[in-house]
Amino acid sequence: MADTASPEGSVAEQEEAPLVWSARWSLTTRILAVNILAIVLLGGGFFYLDTYRTRLVDMRVDVMQAQLALLDEALEAARPDRRSALVAEFTRATESRLRFYAADGRRIADSFESAPPTYTLRDPDLQPWKRDAARAMDRGIDWIVGAPTYPEFEEPVVDNAAAWPEVVETMQSGLATNRFRYAPERTPLLSATRIVDLDTPQVVLMTLNARDITRTVRAERFRLAVVVLMVVLASVLLSLFLARTIVRPLRRLARAAVRVRLGRAREVVVPRLPSRRDEIGTLARALSDMTQALRERIDAGEHFAADVAHELKNPIASVRSAIEGLGRVQTDEQRQQLLAIADEDVRRLDRLVSDISDASRIDAQLSRTLFEPIDVGLMIESMLAGRAARAEPDAAQPRCAFARPRKGTTIVMGDGHRLERAIDNIIDNAISFSPADGLVCISATRLGDEVHVRVDDDGPGIEPEQREAIFRRFHSERPRDEAFGKHSGLGLAIARAIVEGHAGTISARDRDDGKRGASLLVTLPSADRTERVD
């Protein structure tokens, strides 16, 4: 229940973590940023492709080393006159180039001289612009992902062992080595070396232009780029859709709220967005209801001010008339009469101002009050005992009878002082309409999840068309024999405000027993029901 909310809740909401770096961003920008961030994470697949290319190169180099090991065994087992044919068959099957270097660094043999070349290094200047664009894209992606920088391959002018660092390394260490270089068209040129022991120990250099690796990586990049572009397009469209369905109604609501703030509450129509069942629709309807409540509160305030002005005019005019008459009267008796009239009017003004002050502060005070369990039965019993103690012994007034409920059955959550004021006003109203020998019957009962307080009087009753009007401020239907100005006309209005502030209701009806008189029924939610709702 809103009235029982503790102040700590609002403080917690105020202490919500503020936005720092995105505080100046519009909602549309934030939606786009979140979606684009997801795309950037998807674009991280390009880093994976660099790792994928490295694995392909490592696998190809391992295959080359294994092929050289098989070639070494095959050459040792073959007759010398069959070795050239075996080398040619090997290079044709692997699309590679083999060069043999002696221990002194001389090149002994080259498969491209004894057989047709198995690959050709292409001149990029002779290729179409699409290849240049592809190479530029490769360089850009390698720079973005931080790929290692490999040297460009140049065919040595003097082809000997010293021109190949991997051959020199193998001659010195006796271990197989390999290198990665870029061909002129920026495709991988892989090399692998191994010592083979034929007639004399030699170093064999195997080179391979692995264009298929570049084709594979580019194909995967193209597929990933297509996916990223499709996701970008879908993300932008979805972001614009979200911005349209979220930002636009929020802007409409903000404009309406600004107009209300500028003092145009009566002419502002806050869109309720009835077709929306999401949080935006809930917010729109809440703002619309809030604006309507504000409009009603403004109207009620204006009516209340007009009623106050009207009610204050009569006693003020009476006081003025009495004061003006004091200067004209001749006898002490007349002077005493005028002073008595002025005194009565001043008392009436004091009572009226007190009631007006209470009526205007009830809503604000209840909204800040922490409710606690109140036993309505015990409260009424204590209140009636206090009335009896204050009553004058010889005063003729109706009796009050209270049907006490079982202890603990009529407990509600509320402000005890305010609830006592409401019920006291209702009892005062019943007493004022009952004859001196009448009986005011009061009961408090528990029915389901509600506590009912009923006050029946022996008065003339209330006409059906007046049963709502009696709860209006300054309602003036009073008993004929009652002195003028004894009641302010705010008692039942204050009672209704207090009861409704406790999420209850108050209504007027005929007595259930069929007797003459009126019955006022107050209904309040029980304490256990309030706890379940909270």
N, C-alpha and C positions, 0 to 999 in steps of 0.2 A: 504494500500500500504506500502510495507516494507520501502521505502525511507522516508516516512513521520512519521515513528514511533518515539515516543519521547524517550529520554534517560531514563525517569522514568520507562518505561516498563522493560528495562533490569535490572535496579536496583532492581525493585520489584522481578524479578525472582531470582536475586542473594541473596535477603534477605529471600528466602523461608526457612521455619523452618527446621533446620538440624535434621537428625536422631541422637538420643543419644544412647539409650541402644541397638538398633539393627544396629548400624552403621557398625559393623564388620560382620554382618550376610550376607551370600550369599542369592541370590534370592530364590534358592531352599529351603534353611532352613526357610526363611520367609514364603514361601507358606505352607510348612509342619507345621510350628508353628501356623499359622492362622487356618488351618484345624483341627489340634489337639486341639486347644483351643475350637473350637466348640464341639469337642467330649467330652472334659472335662466338658463343660457345660451340655452336655447330660448326662454324668456320674453323674451329680448332682442328678439324679433320685434316687440314692442310699440313699441320705438324705431323700428324700420323703418316701422311703420304711421304714426307721426307724420311721418316723412319722406315717406311715400307720400301722406299728406293734403296736405302742403305742395306737392308736385309737382302734385297734382290742382288745387289752388287756382291755382298759377302758370299751368298750362295753360288753366284756364278764363278767367283774366284776359287772357291772350294772345289767346284766342278772342274775348273781348269787345272788345278793342282792334281786332282785325281786322274784327269786325262793324261797329264804329263807323266804321272807314275806308270800308267798303263803303257804309254808310248815308250818309256824307258825299258820296260820289260820286253815289249815287242821288238824294239830295235836290237837289244842284246841277243834275242833268240833268232832274229832273221839273218839270212846270209848278207854279206856286204853289198852284193849287187841288187838286193831287193829292198834296201833301206830307202833309197830315193822314192821308189813307188809307194812304199809304206808311208813315208812322210806326206807325199802328195794325197794319198787316200785319207790320211788323218786330217789334213787341213781342209780338204773338201768336205768331209763329214762334219767338222766342227766350225767351218767358216772362219778359220783363224789363219795366222801367219806365224811360221816357225823360223827362227834364226839360231844358228849354232856358232859359238865363239870358243876359240882355243884358249888355253891357259895364258898365252901371251897377249890376249885381247883381240886377235884377228878374227874377223868373221869368216867362218869356214863355209857355211851354206846358208841359203835364203830360199824358202819355199816359193816366193813370188818370182824367182829367177828360173827355177826348175819346173814350175807349173803355173797355170793361169792364176791371177790374183783372185782370192775368195771374197774380198771386200774392197771397197773404194772409199776413201775419205773424200766427202763431198765439199765443194767450195761454196760457202754460204752466199757469196756474191752472185752466184748463178742460180740461186733458188728464188721462188716467188716470195712476195711480201708476207704471205701468211706464215711462212716459216720464220721470217724475222720477228713477226708478232709473237709467235709461239716461243721463240728463244727469249724475247724481251720479258714475256710473262714468266718464263722459267727463272730468269734472273731476279725478277721482282719477288716471286714467291720464296726463292731461296734466301733473299735478303730479309724478308718478313719473318720466316721461320728460323733464321740464324743458321742455315746450312753451312757445313765446312766449305772452305774455298779450295778448289783443286786446280792444279796447273793446266795450262793449255798445252796440247800435244803439238810438237813440231818434229818433222822427220829430220833426223840428224844429217848434216852435210857429209860428215865422214862417219860411216857406219862401222863402229868398233865397240868393244866392250865399254870403253870409257864414256861413250855417249849415253849409256844406259845405267843410271845409278843402281837399279835393282840387280843388274848383272854384276856390277862391281861388288855389291854387298854379298851376293851369293858366292862369288869367287873368294871373298875374304872369310866368310863365315861357314861356307859349305851348306847353308840352309836355304830352303826354298823361300822366295820373297814374291811380293806382288806390288803393283802400283795402280792408282786410279788417275786418269787424265781425261780432259775434255778434248774431243776431236774438234776440228775447226767449226763444224756445224753444231757444236755443243751436245754431242751424244757421248756416252761413256766409252773411253778407250781403255780396256783392261789389259794388264800385262802380268805374266807369271813366269818365274824362272825355276830351273831345277838343274842339278848336275847329273849328267848321264855319262856312263863309263862305256864308251865304245872301244875303238882302238886306243884312244887316249881319252882322259877325262875332258869333258866339254860342258859348257853351260848352254842349255837350250832356253831361248826366250820365246814365249808364246804371247802374241798380241791378238786382241779381239775387239772389234767395233760393235758393242752391244746396243744396237739401235732399238732392239725390241724392248729393252728396259725403259728407254725414253718414251716409246710409244705406249707402253703399259701405264707408266706413271701419268702421262698426259691424258690418257683415256680416263683414268680414275679421277684426275683433277677435273676433267670436263664434266663427268657425271656428278661429282660433288658440287661443282659450280652451278650446274643446272638445279640440283636440289636446293642449294643455298638461295639461288635467285627465286625459285618457286616459293620457298619459305619466306623470303623477304617480301615478296608480293603479297602472299597470304597474310603475313604479319602486319604489313602496312594497312591492308584492307580491313583486317580485324581490328586493328588499333583505331582506324577511322570510324568503324562501326561502333566500337565501344565509346569512343569520344562523342559520337553522335547520340548514342542512347544514354550516356551518363552525363556528359558535360552540358549538352544543350538544356535538358530539363533542370539541371542544377543552376544554370544561368537564369532560366526563367524564374525559378524559386528565389534566387538571390535578388533579381530585379524587383520582384514583388515584396520581398522583405525590406529592401531599401525604401520603397514607396511607403510601406507601413511605418518605417522609422522616421520618414519625413512628415508624418502626421496625417497621412491620407488613408487611414485604416478603413474608413467607411466606403471608399470608392475603389479599393483594391480587391481584385478577385484572384486569390491564390489558386493556381491550377492544382486540382486534386489527383490528376493522372489515374483515373479509376481502372484503366486497362492494365496498369503495371502492378504486379504482385511481388515485386522485389523491394529491396531497401529504399530505392529512390521513391517508389510509390508510397511506401510507409512514411517516408520523410515528408512527401508532398501533402499527404492527408493530415499528418500531424501539424504541419505548418498552417494548413487551411483551418484545422480545428482551433489551433492556437490563435490565429487571426480572428476567427469568429468569436472566440472567448474574449479576446482583447476588445473587439468591437462591442460585445455585450457589456463588458466591464466599463468601457468608456461611457456607453449609454446609461448604464446603471449609476455611474458616478455623477453624470449630469442630472439624472432624475433625482438622485439622492440630494444633490446640492440644492435643486429647486425645492424639494420637499422640506429640507432643513430651513431654507429661507422662509418658506410659507409658515412652517410651524413656529418659528421664532418671532414672526411679526406680531402675532396676537398677544403673547405676554409682554413683549417690548412696548407695544402700543398701550396696553393696560397700565404698565408701570409709568409710562410717559404721561398718560392721562391723570393718574393718581398724583404724580409729582406736580403737574401743572395745576391740579385742583387744590393742592395744599396752600397755594398763595391766595386763593379766593374764599376758602371756607372761613367761617367766623367763630365756630364753637370747637371746643376740645373734642367733643364726641364725634363730630364730622371728621376732624383731623385724625382721630384714632382709627376711624373706619377706613380712610384713605391709606393710612400707614399699614393697616392689616391687609388691604388689597395688594399694596406694593410688596409686602413681605411674602404673601402667597405666590405672587407672580415671580418674584425672585427665586423662591424655592422651586417653582415649576421650571424656570429657566435652568437652574442648577441640575435638576433631575433630567431635563431634556438634553442638556449638553453632555452630561455623564453617559447617558444611554447612546447618544450619537457617537461619542468617542469610542465606546465599546463596540458598537456596530461596525464602525469603520476600521477597527483594528483586528477583528476576530480572524479574518482570513490570513493575514500576515502572521499573526501570532501562532495560529495552529500549524502553519507551514514550517515553523521553526521549532515546534515543540516535540520533544521525545516522548512518545506514548508509553504508558506502563499499564500493567494489569489493574483493572478497577472492578471491584465487586459492586454492581449497581444496586443490588438489594441492600447491602450494608450501608451504602452511600445514602439511599433514600431514607432508610430507617434513622440514620444519624441526623439527616437534614430535618426530618419531621420532629425529632426530639428537640432540636434547636429551636424550631418554630414554636413548639409548645412552651418551651422555657421563656421565650421572649414575649408570648402573648399576654395581653392585659387581662386580668381575672374577670372583669365585668364586661369586657367587650363582647358584643353579640356578633358572631361570625360562624360560618359553616364548620363542621367537624371534618377531619381528615381520617380516613381509614385506609390502612396499608395491608395488603395481603402479602406477607413476607414469603419469599421463595426459599427453597432449601439452600443452605450455605454452599457457596462455591459453584452454583449452577448458572449464575448470571454475571459471569466475568467477561469484560470487554477490554480491548486495548484503547486507551485514550488519556485525555487530560482530565483528571478528577475535578479540578476547580471549574473548568469550562462545562463539563457535563452536569455538574451540580447547578451551575447557573442556568443552563437550558431547562432542566427539569423544574427548578424553582420558578422560572418564569411561567412554565406551563401550569404549575399548581396555582400560582398567583392569578393567572387568567381564569382558571376554573373557580377559584374562591370568589373572584370579583363578579362572576355571573350567577353564582348560586345564592339562594336566599339565606338569611341569617340562620335559619333552622335546618339548612340543607346539609347534604353529606357529599364530600368529594372522595371518590373511591380511587385508590392508586394500586396498581399491581405491576409486578415484574416477573416475567416467566421466560423460560428457555424453550424455543421451538426450533428444532433442527439445528442449523448453524447460526441462528439469530437469537438475539435477546429482545423481547418486546416489553416496552414500558407503556402502560395504558393509564390515562387520567380521565375519569368520568365525573361530570358535574350534574347538578340539579337545575341548571339554568334553562333558558328558553330554547336552547338548541341552536344549530347553525343551518341556515338555508343552503341547499346544495350549490347554488350559484355563488355563495360567499365562502365556500370551504377552502378555496385557494386564495382568495383575497385577504383573509385574516392573517396570512403570513407575510403580507407586504408591509413595507415600512410605513409608519404613521397611519396605519389603518385606524379609523376613528369610530367604528361601531361599538359603543359602550352601553352599559345598563343606564336606563333613564334616571334612576335615583342616585347615580354616582356623581360626586362633585366634579365639576369641569377641571381638566388639567391634572387629575390625580395620576393618570397613566400617560406615558409618552407615545404610545402606539408602536413601540419598537420591541416589546417583550417577546412576542412570538417570532418576529423577524430575526431577532438575535438567537432564539432557540433553534430556528431552522438552520441558520448559518453554522451554528456549533454542531448540530447533528449531521449536517451534510459534510462538514469538515472531518467528521469521524466515519465517513463512508456510509452513513445511515440515511434514513428517510423519516419524515414526519407528515402526518396527514390527519384531517378532521373527518369524522363520520358520526352516524347515529350510535347510540348505546346498544350493545348486544342484547341487553335484557329487555329492550323495548320501552324502557321508561323515558320520561321527558328529560331532555338534556343533551349535552354534546359529549363526544369522546375523542380525545386526541391520542393518537398511537405513534410511538417512537420505536423505530426498528433499527437495531445496531448489530453489526457482525460480531459474533462471539470471538473470544481471544484465540481459540484453537483454529478457527477458520482464518483469521487474520495471519497467523503464523504460517499456515499452509500456503496462502497466497504470496506472502513475502518470500 
